[in-house]
Each structure stands twice: as structure tokens, then as C-alpha cells.
Amino acid sequence: MGLYGALKAVEIGGPAGAWRELRTRVDVATATGVRHALSRLAQDVRHAEQSGTNRTVLREMWASAASALGAEIVDLGDGFLEITRGDSRTRVYDKVPPFNDEVAVQLANDKSLVYRLLRRAPVQVPDHLEFSSGDLAPAYEFLEQDAAPCVVKPARDTGDGSGVTSQIRDRRDLRRAVRWAARFGDRIIIERQVEGVVYRVLVLDGTVLDVVRRHPPSVTGDGRSTVAELVRAEYERRLDAGGVLGAKPLVVDLDCLLTLRRYGLNPGSVVEQGRTVPVKTVTNQNRAEDNETVREQIPDGLTDDALASAATVGLRFAGVDVVADFLEPIGERGRVVIDVNARPGLLHHYRVRDPSAATDVAGEILSRLLDIERRS
């Protein structure tokens, strides 16, 4: 979240987004205490001062890929890079290569529309409902139709998973989660939470470039520190690490509070030494150690669903998030698509447990753009 998230809430949600941002911060501060809130604010300021970190890391990623291909790179400024090799030339913007047309991108940003199209494909998606933040009655009814928890998220893509809350089990949870999601707009989606492992599948022109298995963020107890202190220490570690490892903060938010409750914990709980506990269900703030590059044992049909999802939305290039469960099949097919991202985060594919085994997705992308045949 951080100051970047606050500014995004104001930019996307306007004055209403700013007000809801303030209320959500008070909500977390009430749960974690003043000391943690002040420490968190200091970390947010430090993170804001390092706001150029992601752009620097992305530039290094493209530069390394270009060098390996014998290409030259020129920084045009403001995130734009020009890459040439012989008579071939291309440009990229931050993490975005020039593959998708604007119509497909705008369509992908509308999560409700994407779900409708995928169901017609047919690709399995979670049971869900779109509603307005000003009328929670339909969402209450949906929540109470089943004992399983729900997820609430903005109906419009925020670009980084902001505003998503899981583990919603009652009306109070729902009201709080709607405030978090409504920072980014009044259209909200509630969907039945699906248990399983999250896979990010990177797709380009009908082929799969990479698959990453993503586990939720967690902390390991030392027998002395509270969960809030462990989270704060992990945030500090990332700020100090810089580069790919320091690109993602880890903060206590509503998803964290509700996930901890599932395990009988709260931010003030002291975790015994050596015990590892998930502190979020949403994976977007996990660490490198929580991610694995997957080349074998990919669940049957998972990549087929990812390719079908990208094609249905009309995207040449996409990051498709699929939840799959080996032990207890989800629905009839054991997997569901929960997101189709037209501007996928490429750093996910480098921020993995074993960097030496990571797929050089930037190199694969540039080889296509510059029409270079890569040797395996």
C-alpha cells in the first residue's frame, strides 16, 4: 500500500478515494497500535523516497536482456527505452512491451467483463457478483449463500493488486473490505474464495514463456517479536536490499488482519521460534523465497486455460493467474482463472527462490520484438 497506494487511491478514486484511504489507515492503526502506525509511516516515507527503484530495476532487466542479445539500449527518459540490433528497433515502457492494442488492454481492465467472456470460452472462473459500493445488499446475500469465505476487489484493474481482500466471512468484514476496494472506484466484485496454489502464467502469441508458483507472504517467529514487528522487520529488509529483492513492500493491511485471524493470531501475537505463519492470502507482496519457477509438474490443463484466457480477451501478451489444487479438485476441472493482466509484472519471474533457474522473460520478449532466433 504505502504512500504510492495512497496517491493511487486519490488519482483513481478522487476525493472519495482519499477519504476511504484515510479510513482504511485508521482501521489498520486501530488494530496494530500507534507505535506500529508511526513506524509504518516512516517506512512509507522511505519507500516513497525510493519510488524510482522499480524503474531502475526494470531498466537493468531490459539492459541485461539486450546485452545478451547483442542489442543496444538507449534511455529516452520517463521509463521509455529504445532497443536496437542491426536494422531492428523496438521500444518498451517500464514493464510494458508493445504487443497489446488499446482496446484489448481496456477490456482486460474490466474484471467483470473478463469473467463473462471467460465463462463463454469456456474457462472456469470463481462464482462472483458485481455490485456498487453504495448498495451492499446484493453482496450480503452472496456472502451468506455459502459458508466458504469470499474475496472483495475493485472491478477495475489497479495494476498491482491493490484493494484486494480475502478471508471475508461476515458483514463487518465485507463492509471493511468494500472501503479498501472502493478507494479505486465504486464498482466492486465479491467472489467465492478458492483454496489452492496460485500460478502466474506468462503468455505471448499463443505460447507460454514462463510459469511461477506463488505462495502467500509469511513470517517466521523468533519467540520474542510480535507479528507486527516481524512484518516491519521484513519491510526493512526489503528496503535495505534494494534491486529486485527490495521492489515490494510488506505491510499490515485488511487482508493481513483477516488472514491472521484465520490462524488464531493478530498483529500483537508473539509467534514461537521457528514457526512460519502466513500473514496474507493475497500473494502480490510475497518475497523471492515464496516463488518458484515451474517447468515440471504443472497441473494438467493449467497452461491451456491460460492460453485460452489471453486469446479470449484479445491479448497477445498477458499474465494469467490460475488457482489450482492437487489434492481437492476445484469444481470439475481442479482450477480457476482469477485474473488476466494486460500489463503483467515481469519482475515476478526474476524474484524467485532460485534466481539461477529463473526464466529470462525480458530476453524472450526482446528476441520476438527484434526478430532474433534464440538458441536453447
Number of C-alpha atoms within 10 A of each C-alpha: 22 19 17 13 18 17 16 20 28 18 14 16 20 15 13 17 25 20 15 22 26 13 16 20 19 15 14 19 18 12 18 20 14 13 10 19 19 12 12 19 14 12 20 20 14 15 23 14 11 14 14 12 18 19 17 14 19 21 21 14 21 24 21 17 22 21 12 11 18 12 19 16 21 12 13 11 9 9 16 16 18 16 20 18 16 9 6 12 16 15 19 18 17 20 19 17 16 13 16 16 13 11 11 16 17 13 17 25 20 16 22 20 14 19 24 13 15 22 14 10 15 13 20 22 22 20 14 19 17 18 17 17 19 11 10 16 13 13 24 15 11 17 24 14 8 11 10 14 17 24 24 31 26 28 24 21 20 19 12 15 16 20 25 22 30 27 27 26 17 14 16 10 17 23 16 17 25 28 20 27 30 26 30 30 20 21 19 26 23 29 22 22 18 23 16 19 15 24 27 27 26 26 24 21 15 15 14 17 19 21 25 24 20 25 23 19 23 23 19 17 18 15 12 13 18 19 25 23 18 21 22 20 15 18 21 17 15 20 21 11 12 15 17 22 20 22 22 21 23 25 21 23 22 25 24 24 21 22 23 21 14 13 11 9 18 20 22 14 15 18 20 14 12 11 11 13 18 17 31 28 23 22 16 19 20 23 26 22 16 17 25 23 23 17 11 7 6 14 13 13 13 22 22 13 23 29 25 18 29 26 19 18 24 18 27 19 28 31 28 25 25 24 23 25 17 12 8 10 13 18 12 7 14 19 28 24 22 20 23 27 23 28 18 20 18 18 18 20 25 24 25 24 15 13 15 9 13 19 19 19 19 23 20 18 19 23 17 14 19 19 12 13 10 10 4 3
